[in-house]
Structure formats: C-alpha cells, structure tokens
Amino acid sequence: MRAMRVFICCAMLIAGAADGTAQTRASAALQPSPRLFERLFRDCAGCERVGALHMVIDSPRLTDGWLARHTYQANGGQYGDNAAIADFWYDAVHRRLITRSLVLHEVEDPADLRLGRAPGRFPNDPDFSSVLEPGTIVGLVGFVRWSSNGFGSYFAAMQGAVRDSGTGYLDLGTVTGKIGRTRSGSEYSPEDLVRHVRLHPSGQLELGYDTNPEARPDAMLLVRGSVEVEGSLTIGGVPVGAPPPPPVLACGVRSVTGRGRSASAACDAGQLATGGGGTCAAGEMRGSRPVVTGEAPVGWELTCSRDGTHSAYVICCSR
C-alpha cells in the first residue's frame, strides 16, 4: 500500500504540472486539497501487518474512530463489515474492497470478472505442486440479508465447484431457514446454503441436486408457460411420448400347384404378399411377380414357357 501511495502522489504531481498552462486559460483549475493524501490513506490499528493502511474515498461513515475499532473480531457488531457503507474502501484488515456498485466496460474485448482459488497457505503462499480437491468451492456470487444488525449472511448464492483438474460445476443454492440433512448426507442449519441446482460439464441440469429428500417441494420444476422437448421424456424410468415400436408381423408361406403354363398362390383377406416364387415342371420360367389388387400385393404368380404341373408359393403377412 505504501508503494501505491507513492504512485498516486507522483501521478497527481505530474497531472498538476501538465495542467499548469491550462490554469491560465481555465478559471476552475484542479487544486488538490493539502489533506488529500492524509484522508485517502488511514492507519490500520486493527491490522496484524506492520505498516498496513486503509484506503478510503468519499465515505463519511468511515471516520478515524470507526476505523480504529474495526478489527478481525469486530465483524457482526457496529464496527464490522456488516455495518460498513462506503463509496470506496480498501479494508486492510480483511484485505477486501467495499464499494457501492461496479461496472465493467471494455473495447473490442470481453469484460471479465474472474474468480479463482489456489491451494496453499493463506494469504501469500500458493502451492503450485497441488490441485484443488473435487468438490472445493472456488468462488461464489451471493446475496445477503439486512437486519437491525446490518448486512448478514448469504440467503442465496451461485457457486463454482471443482469436478476434476479440467472441469467444474455451477451450483445454485439458497438458505432454507430450517435444519435438515442434504441428499449427500451432511447436516445443515437454518442459515446454511443448500445447493438445489447443479449444471454439469456435459450440460445436464440437475434439479434437487443436494435438496433434503424429506423436504422436497411438491413440484421441483414449475413452468408458467409452454414447454418444448426435443427428445424422449422418462418418468420413473418409463419413457413417455416415445414412438411406438413397429408392429410385429405374423407371416406364413402358402404353396399352390397348377396345370398349364402358369400357377398362382393367393393370400387370405387382410394379408399382404411380401414375397414369393416357384418352379416350372417343364420349360423355362418366363415370369415371377406379385398379384396386385388396387395398390396392394395380395398373391404371387408364376409363368412358364411350356405346359406342365407347375408350383408357386407366396409369403403372406398380416396387415
């Protein structure tokens, strides 16, 4: 932080010199207050690190007296982060920034908000030889409640958790307000987050991921509108809406012997001819074809080059 203070001081001096000529042309030249840097950086009485400083900009609630009482043990009381409202504050005790809102804009590049976690020893010793264990929460974006004691714990959050060395999960959790036991077997208090929804690396969305099996809502999914499903739907292990299997055809073969130059075999009513053939007792086979009535094949006919006792057969299947 001392290096940051030196950097900001130099930047202000350079800006002041560059504006020297402009001051002769503008009636409202920039004139920093002599107490600018005194008010920008404040002593951190509650810090364990020697020389650590708070950085405060336009935050009237963060008085010197308030900051002097802000310690690790102060959270939850009137001098903790739960009671802090600041335009900009680098909290040197907890090593975090507190501000009102954050807007990220970029040009010809995506604006990033990246959360990461490394194994090791807090705060400055990452272990480059290790990886995070499966299930470890890397970071979360959460929403907190407000009470007479100020800002409180999370009531809802979006979490990123490790699956393996290359993939992870995206979880949605809420506080249930009751005690219970998750689907995975861990107990939770009324103020603990329970992960109800998990997005898997494959794209599968799992509802009720860690919801207490004994406290599930009547409907895990409530859709106020239309639903479109491209694919099968399985309920209780039974496919719903799947196309019916093709009908099983009952088939049989019928043979007929006829005298002359042809012989034909016919199917019963309600059957279709799916194939056929035959043999010529004399001469050569001149034709072997289905007998069609309307547009449906209902028999089979065999034609030979000479008279004789010829035989024909047809394969008949129920419609």
C-alpha positions as CSV (number, residue, x, y, z in Angstrom):
1,M,0.0,0.0,0.0
2,R,2.9,2.4,0.6
3,A,4.1,1.8,-2.9
4,M,0.5,2.6,-4.1
5,R,0.6,5.8,-2.2
6,V,3.9,6.9,-3.8
7,F,2.5,6.0,-7.2
8,I,-0.7,8.1,-6.7
9,C,1.3,11.0,-5.3
10,C,3.6,11.0,-8.4
11,A,0.6,10.8,-10.7
12,M,-1.0,13.8,-9.0
13,L,2.2,15.9,-9.3
14,I,2.6,15.0,-13.0
15,A,-1.1,15.9,-13.6
16,G,-0.6,19.2,-11.8
17,A,2.4,20.2,-13.8
18,A,0.7,19.3,-17.1
19,D,-2.2,21.5,-16.2
20,G,0.0,24.5,-15.3
21,T,-0.5,26.1,-18.7
22,A,-4.2,25.2,-18.7
23,Q,-4.7,27.1,-15.5
24,T,-4.0,30.4,-17.2
25,R,-7.0,29.6,-19.6
26,A,-9.4,28.0,-17.2
27,S,-10.9,29.7,-14.1
28,A,-11.6,26.4,-12.3
29,A,-8.2,24.6,-12.4
30,L,-7.7,21.4,-10.4
31,Q,-6.3,22.3,-7.0
32,P,-5.9,19.2,-4.8
33,S,-6.6,19.7,-1.1
34,P,-3.4,19.7,1.0
35,R,-5.1,17.0,3.1
36,L,-5.9,14.8,0.1
37,F,-3.4,12.1,0.9
38,E,-3.9,12.3,4.6
39,R,-7.6,11.5,4.1
40,L,-7.0,9.0,1.4
41,F,-4.8,6.7,3.4
42,R,-5.7,5.9,7.1
43,D,-3.8,4.0,9.7
44,C,-5.0,0.4,10.3
45,A,-5.0,0.0,14.0
46,G,-6.7,-3.4,13.8
47,C,-4.2,-4.9,11.2
48,E,-1.7,-7.6,12.2
49,R,0.6,-6.5,9.4
50,V,3.0,-3.6,10.2
51,G,2.5,-0.5,8.0
52,A,-0.8,-1.6,6.5
53,L,-3.1,1.2,5.6
54,H,-6.8,1.6,4.8
55,M,-7.6,3.4,1.5
56,V,-10.8,5.5,1.8
57,I,-12.5,7.7,-0.8
58,D,-15.7,9.7,-0.2
59,S,-17.0,7.5,2.7
60,P,-18.2,9.8,5.5
61,R,-19.3,6.9,7.7
62,L,-15.7,5.6,7.9
63,T,-14.4,8.0,10.5
64,D,-11.0,7.6,12.1
65,G,-12.7,6.5,15.3
66,W,-14.7,3.8,13.4
67,L,-11.7,2.5,11.6
68,A,-9.7,2.3,14.8
69,R,-12.3,-0.1,16.2
70,H,-12.5,-2.1,13.0
71,T,-10.7,-5.4,13.8
72,Y,-11.0,-9.1,12.8
73,Q,-13.2,-9.6,15.9
74,A,-15.5,-6.7,15.1
75,N,-17.5,-8.4,12.3
76,G,-21.1,-8.8,13.4
77,G,-21.0,-5.7,15.5
78,Q,-21.4,-2.0,14.9
79,Y,-17.7,-1.7,13.7
80,G,-17.7,-4.7,11.4
81,D,-18.1,-5.0,7.6
82,N,-21.8,-5.7,8.2
83,A,-22.2,-2.0,9.2
84,A,-20.0,-0.5,6.5
85,I,-21.3,1.7,3.7
86,A,-18.5,3.2,1.5
87,D,-18.1,4.8,-1.9
88,F,-14.6,3.1,-2.0
89,W,-12.8,1.4,0.8
90,Y,-9.8,-1.0,0.8
91,D,-10.3,-2.8,4.1
92,A,-6.7,-3.5,5.1
93,V,-7.9,-5.8,8.0
94,H,-9.8,-8.3,5.8
95,R,-7.9,-7.5,2.5
96,R,-11.0,-6.7,0.5
97,L,-12.6,-3.8,-1.4
98,I,-16.0,-2.4,-0.4
99,T,-17.9,-0.1,-2.8
100,R,-21.4,0.7,-3.9
101,S,-21.6,-0.6,-7.4
102,L,-19.2,-2.0,-10.0
103,V,-19.5,-1.5,-13.8
104,L,-17.0,-3.2,-16.2
105,H,-16.7,-1.9,-19.7
106,E,-14.3,-3.0,-22.4
107,V,-13.5,-2.1,-26.1
108,E,-13.0,-4.9,-28.6
109,D,-12.6,-7.4,-25.8
110,P,-14.9,-9.1,-23.3
111,A,-15.2,-7.5,-19.9
112,D,-14.1,-10.1,-17.4
113,L,-15.0,-10.9,-13.8
114,R,-12.8,-13.9,-12.8
115,L,-12.9,-15.8,-9.6
116,G,-10.0,-18.2,-8.7
117,R,-8.7,-20.1,-5.7
118,A,-5.3,-21.7,-5.2
119,P,-4.3,-24.4,-2.7
120,G,-1.6,-23.4,-0.2
121,R,-1.3,-21.3,3.0
122,F,-3.2,-18.1,3.3
123,P,-2.5,-15.4,2.3
124,N,0.6,-15.3,0.2
125,D,1.9,-18.9,-0.2
126,P,0.1,-20.7,-3.1
127,D,1.1,-24.4,-3.6
128,F,2.0,-24.8,-7.3
129,S,2.5,-28.6,-6.8
130,S,-1.1,-29.3,-5.7
131,V,-4.6,-29.1,-7.2
132,L,-7.9,-28.4,-5.5
133,E,-9.8,-31.4,-4.2
134,P,-13.0,-32.3,-6.1
135,G,-16.0,-30.5,-4.6
136,T,-13.9,-27.5,-3.5
137,I,-15.8,-24.2,-3.9
138,V,-13.7,-21.9,-6.0
139,G,-15.8,-18.8,-5.6
140,L,-19.4,-17.6,-5.3
141,V,-21.6,-14.6,-6.1
142,G,-24.0,-14.2,-3.2
143,F,-26.9,-12.2,-1.9
144,V,-27.1,-11.2,1.8
145,R,-29.9,-10.2,4.1
146,W,-30.4,-6.9,6.0
147,S,-31.4,-6.7,9.6
148,S,-31.1,-4.4,12.6
149,N,-27.6,-5.6,12.9
150,G,-26.7,-4.6,9.4
151,F,-25.8,-6.8,6.5
152,G,-25.8,-10.5,7.3
153,S,-25.1,-13.9,5.8
154,Y,-26.0,-15.2,2.4
155,F,-29.6,-16.2,1.7
156,A,-28.8,-17.2,-2.0
157,A,-25.7,-17.8,-4.0
158,M,-24.2,-19.0,-7.3
159,Q,-21.1,-21.2,-6.7
160,G,-18.4,-22.7,-8.8
161,A,-17.1,-26.0,-7.6
162,V,-14.2,-28.3,-8.8
163,R,-15.0,-31.6,-10.5
164,D,-11.5,-32.5,-11.7
165,S,-8.4,-30.9,-12.9
166,G,-10.1,-29.5,-16.0
167,T,-13.8,-29.2,-15.3
168,G,-16.2,-28.0,-12.7
169,Y,-19.8,-27.5,-11.7
170,L,-22.1,-24.4,-11.5
171,D,-24.4,-24.6,-8.5
172,L,-27.4,-22.6,-7.3
173,G,-28.1,-22.6,-3.6
174,T,-30.4,-21.0,-1.1
175,V,-30.9,-20.9,2.7
176,T,-33.9,-23.0,3.7
177,G,-34.5,-21.4,7.1
178,K,-34.7,-24.9,8.7
179,I,-32.4,-27.6,10.0
180,G,-32.1,-30.7,7.9
181,R,-29.9,-33.2,6.1
182,T,-28.8,-32.9,2.5
183,R,-29.2,-35.6,-0.1
184,S,-25.5,-36.3,0.2
185,G,-25.8,-36.8,4.0
186,S,-24.4,-33.6,5.6
187,E,-26.4,-31.7,8.2
188,Y,-27.3,-28.0,7.7
189,S,-28.5,-25.2,9.9
190,P,-31.3,-22.7,9.1
191,E,-28.6,-20.2,7.8
192,D,-26.6,-22.7,5.7
193,L,-26.7,-22.6,1.9
194,V,-28.1,-25.8,0.3
195,R,-27.3,-26.5,-3.3
196,H,-30.5,-27.3,-5.1
197,V,-29.5,-27.0,-8.7
198,R,-26.3,-28.2,-10.4
199,L,-25.1,-27.6,-14.0
200,H,-22.8,-30.5,-15.0
201,P,-19.9,-30.1,-17.5
202,S,-21.9,-32.2,-20.0
203,G,-24.7,-29.6,-20.0
204,Q,-27.0,-31.7,-17.9
205,L,-29.1,-29.6,-15.5
206,E,-29.8,-31.5,-12.2
207,L,-32.7,-30.2,-10.1
208,G,-32.8,-31.2,-6.4
209,Y,-29.1,-32.0,-6.5
210,D,-28.5,-31.7,-2.7
211,T,-32.0,-30.9,-1.6
212,N,-33.2,-32.7,1.6
213,P,-35.1,-35.8,0.3
214,E,-37.5,-35.4,3.2
215,A,-38.2,-31.7,2.5
216,R,-38.6,-31.6,-1.3
217,P,-41.3,-29.3,-2.7
218,D,-44.4,-30.8,-4.3
219,A,-43.0,-29.8,-7.7
220,M,-39.3,-29.4,-8.3
221,L,-40.0,-27.7,-11.6
222,L,-42.8,-25.2,-12.1
223,V,-43.2,-23.8,-15.6
224,R,-45.5,-20.9,-16.2
225,G,-45.7,-21.2,-19.9
226,S,-45.0,-23.7,-22.8
227,V,-42.5,-26.5,-22.7
228,E,-40.8,-28.0,-25.8
229,V,-38.8,-31.2,-25.6
230,E,-36.6,-32.4,-28.4
231,G,-36.0,-36.0,-27.4
232,S,-37.5,-38.6,-25.1
233,L,-39.0,-37.9,-21.7
234,T,-38.6,-40.5,-19.0
235,I,-40.8,-40.5,-15.8
236,G,-40.0,-43.0,-13.1
237,G,-37.8,-45.0,-15.6
238,V,-40.6,-45.2,-18.1
239,P,-40.3,-43.4,-21.5
240,V,-43.2,-41.0,-22.2
241,G,-44.1,-39.9,-25.6
242,A,-41.7,-42.2,-27.4
243,P,-42.7,-43.5,-30.8
244,P,-44.4,-46.9,-30.6
245,P,-42.3,-49.9,-31.7
246,P,-43.0,-51.2,-35.2
247,P,-45.8,-53.9,-35.2
248,V,-44.7,-57.5,-35.3
249,L,-45.9,-59.1,-38.5
250,A,-47.4,-62.6,-38.4
251,C,-46.3,-64.2,-41.6
252,G,-46.7,-67.6,-43.3
253,V,-46.0,-69.3,-46.6
254,R,-48.7,-70.7,-48.9
255,S,-47.9,-73.1,-51.8
256,V,-50.1,-74.0,-54.8
257,T,-49.7,-76.4,-57.8
258,G,-51.4,-75.6,-61.1
259,R,-51.6,-77.2,-64.6
260,G,-51.0,-75.2,-67.7
261,R,-48.4,-72.5,-68.3
262,S,-48.9,-70.6,-65.0
263,A,-49.6,-71.1,-61.4
264,S,-50.7,-68.6,-58.7
265,A,-51.0,-68.5,-54.9
266,A,-53.2,-66.0,-53.1
267,C,-53.1,-64.6,-49.5
268,D,-56.1,-64.6,-47.2
269,A,-58.2,-61.4,-46.7
270,G,-56.4,-58.9,-44.6
271,Q,-52.9,-60.2,-45.6
272,L,-50.3,-58.7,-47.8
273,A,-47.9,-60.6,-50.1
274,T,-44.3,-59.7,-49.1
275,G,-42.6,-62.1,-51.4
276,G,-42.9,-65.3,-53.5
277,G,-41.6,-67.6,-56.2
278,G,-42.0,-71.1,-57.6
279,T,-40.7,-73.8,-60.1
280,C,-41.6,-74.8,-63.6
281,A,-42.1,-78.5,-64.2
282,A,-41.4,-78.1,-67.9
283,G,-39.9,-75.4,-70.0
284,E,-38.3,-72.2,-68.7
285,M,-39.6,-69.6,-66.2
286,R,-40.9,-66.6,-68.1
287,G,-42.1,-64.5,-65.1
288,S,-42.4,-64.4,-61.3
289,R,-44.3,-61.4,-60.0
290,P,-46.8,-60.3,-57.3
291,V,-50.5,-60.2,-57.9
292,V,-51.8,-56.7,-57.2
293,T,-55.4,-55.7,-56.4
294,G,-55.7,-52.0,-56.3
295,E,-52.4,-51.0,-54.9
296,A,-51.9,-53.9,-52.5
297,P,-50.0,-57.1,-53.4
298,V,-52.3,-60.0,-52.4
299,G,-50.6,-63.0,-54.1
300,W,-47.9,-64.4,-56.4
301,E,-48.0,-65.7,-60.0
302,L,-45.5,-67.9,-61.9
303,T,-45.4,-68.2,-65.7
304,C,-43.6,-70.9,-67.6
305,S,-42.7,-71.4,-71.3
306,R,-44.5,-74.9,-71.6
307,D,-47.5,-76.6,-70.2
308,G,-47.0,-78.7,-67.1
309,T,-47.7,-79.1,-63.5
310,H,-46.1,-76.0,-62.0
311,S,-45.9,-74.8,-58.4
312,A,-46.0,-71.3,-57.0
313,Y,-45.6,-70.0,-53.4
314,V,-46.3,-66.7,-51.7
315,I,-45.2,-65.2,-48.3
316,C,-48.3,-63.7,-46.7
317,C,-48.2,-61.3,-43.6
318,S,-51.0,-59.8,-41.6
319,R,-51.5,-56.1,-42.1
